[in-house]
Amino acid sequence: MTVRVPAKVNLQLSVGPLRDDGYHDLVNVFHAVSLADEVTATPAARLTVTVEAAPGSAVAVGGVPLDADNLAVRAALLVAEHLGVEPEAALRIRKAIPVAGGMAGGSADAAAALVACARLWDDREDPLLGRDDLLELGAVLGSDVPFALLGGTAVGLGRGERLTPALTRGTFHWVFATAGGGLSTPVVYAECDRLREANGEQAEPPGLPEVSEELMTALATGDAKGLGAALTNDLQAAALELRPSLRRTLTAGRDLGALGSLVSGSGPTCAFLTESAEHAADLAAALAGADTVREALPAHGPVPGAVII
């Protein structure tokens, strides 16, 4: 049973004040793009996981855990627990989504494992786990997992797990410039809090974030230029503080005609919105030669969430 699952880019990532539970209230406008991982689940005597780069991909997979720290393994265990079965499966993850790159690759693999294991172990005639059940299990695993199941474009509230599909017209074309090494999401959030405190924002913390009307209008009308102008990420300053070389990557993409640019999620991948598929191909080729870029990958969105292939 093989499931393909997309990466995401955050078109808007607005971070509210730190909550008592250690999380932040977010406005997270997710957009699923055509960079995708594949997770295959096959019957086995015990639960195992292997990870490899997808054919044709140069993604580095050495840092991906092969135990219960892997979200796909935790997803399989959660499905087995809810179905009352033994977690007997071999998981094979083929990665094209950058690892620790701010594109929710681990969450995507968890979503794919939920779907694959549910199909492998559940009763197909009378399944116990429906779509809504998988979304609930995904929210237990992580804030980005439900969106990887849903795909398309959606507004996420709370920690990002409360999703509402967003009206989106047409196709948008992107280039994603990866960097050597990853950035830890908790470290980036902590740096965001530190920068706000240093700037005096803790004395008067930011209010609850709101969805950008300009962004939603651009999505609904298929206006790529308007979307490029409306892209925002409150974590970008923290990512740039931790990885200053990303400034050169963002500048290079803008100088090459990108309609909009931002650090994707917690970074360090940089996302560039382009005018067309041809522009994306040209921009990717040009960025591939930059000394701060490990790989430049053209993609498009929105695309569906986790699907069985």
C-alpha positions in Angstrom: 0.0 0.0 0.0 1.7 3.2 -1.2 0.5 6.7 -0.4 1.9 9.9 -2.0 1.8 13.0 0.2 2.7 16.7 -0.6 5.0 19.2 0.9 3.5 22.5 2.1 4.5 26.2 2.0 3.0 28.7 4.4 1.6 31.6 2.5 0.9 33.4 5.8 2.3 32.3 9.1 1.3 34.8 11.7 2.4 34.0 15.3 0.5 35.2 18.3 1.7 35.4 21.9 3.1 32.4 23.7 0.3 30.5 25.5 0.3 28.9 28.9 0.6 25.4 27.3 3.8 26.5 25.5 2.2 26.8 22.1 1.4 29.9 20.1 -2.0 30.9 18.5 -1.4 30.9 14.8 -2.9 31.9 11.5 -1.4 29.4 9.1 -2.4 29.6 5.4 -1.2 26.2 4.1 -0.6 25.5 0.4 0.2 22.0 -0.8 2.8 21.8 -3.6 3.9 19.1 -5.9 7.1 18.1 -4.1 6.0 14.8 -2.6 7.1 11.9 -0.5 5.8 8.3 -0.8 5.2 6.0 2.1 4.7 2.3 1.4 3.3 -0.1 4.1 3.6 -3.8 3.6 2.7 -6.7 5.9 5.7 -7.8 8.2 6.4 -9.6 11.4 7.1 -6.3 13.2 7.0 -2.6 12.7 10.1 -1.3 10.9 11.0 1.8 8.8 13.5 2.5 6.1 14.1 5.9 4.5 15.7 6.6 1.1 15.8 9.5 -1.3 13.2 9.3 -4.0 14.5 8.4 -7.5 16.0 11.5 -9.0 16.0 13.4 -5.7 19.1 14.7 -3.9 17.4 15.1 -0.6 19.7 14.2 2.3 18.0 11.5 4.5 20.8 10.7 7.0 19.2 12.7 9.8 15.8 11.0 9.5 15.2 8.8 12.6 14.5 5.1 12.2 12.7 4.6 15.5 9.7 6.0 17.4 11.1 9.5 16.9 9.9 9.2 13.3 6.4 10.6 13.0 5.5 7.9 10.4 6.3 5.2 13.0 4.2 7.0 15.6 1.4 7.2 13.1 1.5 3.5 12.5 1.5 2.8 16.2 -1.5 5.1 16.7 -3.5 3.4 13.9 -2.7 0.0 15.4 -3.8 1.1 18.8 -7.1 2.4 17.6 -7.9 -0.7 15.5 -6.8 -3.1 18.3 -4.2 -4.8 16.0 -0.5 -5.5 16.3 1.6 -3.0 14.4 3.0 -5.5 11.9 4.2 -3.5 8.9 7.3 -2.5 7.1 7.3 1.2 6.2 9.4 2.5 3.4 9.7 6.2 3.0 10.9 7.7 -0.2 11.7 11.4 0.3 11.7 14.3 -2.1 10.6 16.8 0.5 13.6 18.5 2.2 14.4 17.2 5.6 14.0 19.8 8.4 13.4 22.3 5.7 10.2 24.1 6.9 8.0 22.2 4.4 6.5 19.7 6.9 8.1 16.6 5.4 7.9 14.6 8.7 4.3 15.6 9.1 3.6 14.6 5.5 5.1 11.2 6.1 3.0 10.8 9.2 -0.2 11.6 7.2 0.8 9.1 4.5 1.5 6.4 7.2 -2.0 7.0 8.7 -3.6 6.4 5.4 -1.4 3.5 4.4 -1.7 1.6 7.7 -5.5 2.3 8.0 -5.9 0.8 4.5 -3.6 -2.1 5.3 -5.2 -3.1 8.7 -8.7 -1.8 8.7 -11.8 -3.6 7.4 -12.4 -2.3 3.9 -16.1 -3.2 3.9 -16.8 -1.7 7.3 -13.8 0.6 8.2 -13.5 1.8 11.8 -11.3 4.8 10.8 -12.9 7.3 8.4 -11.5 10.5 7.0 -12.5 12.6 10.1 -11.0 10.0 12.4 -7.7 10.2 10.5 -7.8 14.0 10.8 -8.2 13.7 14.6 -5.4 11.2 14.8 -3.3 13.5 12.7 -3.8 16.4 15.1 -2.6 14.2 18.0 0.7 13.6 16.0 1.4 17.2 15.1 -0.1 20.6 14.0 0.8 20.1 10.3 -0.3 16.5 9.9 -4.1 17.2 9.3 -3.2 19.6 6.4 -1.0 16.9 4.8 -4.1 14.7 4.8 -6.4 17.5 3.4 -4.1 19.2 0.9 -5.1 22.0 -1.4 -5.0 25.4 0.3 -6.5 25.9 3.8 -6.5 28.3 6.7 -5.2 26.7 10.0 -6.1 28.2 13.3 -5.2 27.3 16.9 -1.8 25.5 16.6 -2.6 25.2 12.9 -4.7 22.0 13.2 -8.2 23.6 12.9 -8.5 23.7 9.1 -10.9 25.5 6.8 -10.4 25.0 3.0 -9.6 28.3 1.2 -11.1 29.2 -2.2 -8.2 29.1 -4.7 -8.4 29.7 -8.4 -5.8 28.5 -10.9 -2.3 27.1 -10.4 0.6 28.9 -8.8 4.2 28.1 -9.7 7.1 28.0 -7.2 10.8 27.5 -6.7 12.1 26.1 -3.4 15.7 26.7 -2.7 17.0 24.3 -0.1 20.0 24.9 2.2 22.7 22.6 3.6 21.5 21.4 7.0 18.1 22.0 8.7 16.6 24.2 11.3 14.8 22.9 14.3 11.2 24.2 14.5 11.2 24.6 18.3 14.5 26.5 18.2 13.1 28.9 15.6 10.0 29.5 17.7 12.2 30.1 20.7 14.3 32.6 18.7 11.1 34.4 17.6 10.1 34.8 21.3 13.6 36.0 22.2 13.6 38.6 19.4 10.2 39.8 20.5 11.3 40.1 24.1 14.5 41.9 23.0 12.3 44.3 21.0 10.1 45.0 24.0 7.1 43.1 22.6 6.7 41.0 25.7 5.7 44.1 27.6 2.9 44.6 25.1 2.5 41.2 23.4 1.1 40.9 19.9 -2.6 40.3 19.7 -4.3 37.3 18.2 -3.3 37.1 14.5 -5.9 37.5 11.7 -6.1 36.1 8.2 -4.9 38.5 5.5 -7.7 39.8 3.4 -5.2 40.7 0.6 -3.9 37.1 0.6 -7.3 35.5 0.4 -8.4 37.8 -2.4 -5.3 37.0 -4.4 -5.9 33.2 -3.9 -9.6 33.5 -4.8 -8.9 35.4 -8.0 -5.7 33.5 -9.1 -3.7 36.8 -8.9 -0.1 35.6 -8.7 1.3 39.2 -8.3 -1.1 40.0 -5.5 -0.3 36.7 -3.8 3.5 37.5 -4.1 3.0 40.8 -2.4 0.9 39.3 0.4 3.2 36.5 1.5 4.2 36.8 5.2 6.0 34.7 7.8 6.5 35.9 11.4 9.2 33.2 11.8 11.3 34.6 9.0 13.3 37.1 11.2 14.2 34.3 13.6 15.2 32.0 10.8 17.4 34.7 9.3 19.0 35.4 12.7 19.9 31.7 13.0 21.0 31.3 9.4 22.1 34.7 8.1 23.1 33.3 4.7 19.4 32.9 3.8 19.3 36.7 3.2 21.5 36.2 0.2 19.2 33.5 -1.1 16.1 35.6 -0.7 17.9 38.6 -2.4 19.0 36.4 -5.3 15.5 35.2 -6.0 14.0 38.6 -5.9 16.8 39.9 -8.2 15.9 37.2 -10.6 12.3 38.3 -10.9 10.4 36.3 -8.3 6.9 37.8 -7.6 7.3 37.1 -3.9 9.6 35.4 -1.6 9.8 34.1 2.0 11.4 31.6 4.2 9.1 28.5 4.2 7.8 27.8 7.7 10.6 27.6 10.2 13.2 27.3 7.3 15.7 27.0 6.0 14.1 26.4 2.7 13.3 29.6 0.8 10.2 29.8 -1.4 9.8 32.0 -4.5 6.5 32.6 -6.3 7.0 32.9 -10.1 4.9 34.0 -13.1 4.7 30.7 -14.9 6.1 27.2 -15.1 8.7 28.5 -17.6 9.7 31.3 -15.2 10.0 28.7 -12.4 12.3 26.5 -14.5 14.5 29.4 -15.4 14.6 30.7 -11.8 15.5 27.2 -10.5 18.3 26.9 -13.0 19.7 30.3 -12.0 19.4 29.7 -8.3 21.1 26.3 -8.5 24.4 28.1 -9.0 24.2 30.2 -5.9 26.6 29.4 -3.1 23.9 29.4 -0.5 21.6 27.0 -2.3 21.9 23.2 -2.1 19.2 22.5 -4.6 16.5 24.6 -6.4 13.3 22.7 -7.1 10.4 24.0 -9.2 6.9 23.0 -8.1 3.3 24.0 -8.5 0.2 24.1 -6.2 -2.3 23.6 -5.0 -2.3 19.8 -5.1 -4.3 17.2 -3.2 -3.3 15.8 0.1 -2.3 12.2 0.9 -3.6 9.9 -1.9 -3.2 6.1 -2.4 -1.4 5.3 -5.6 
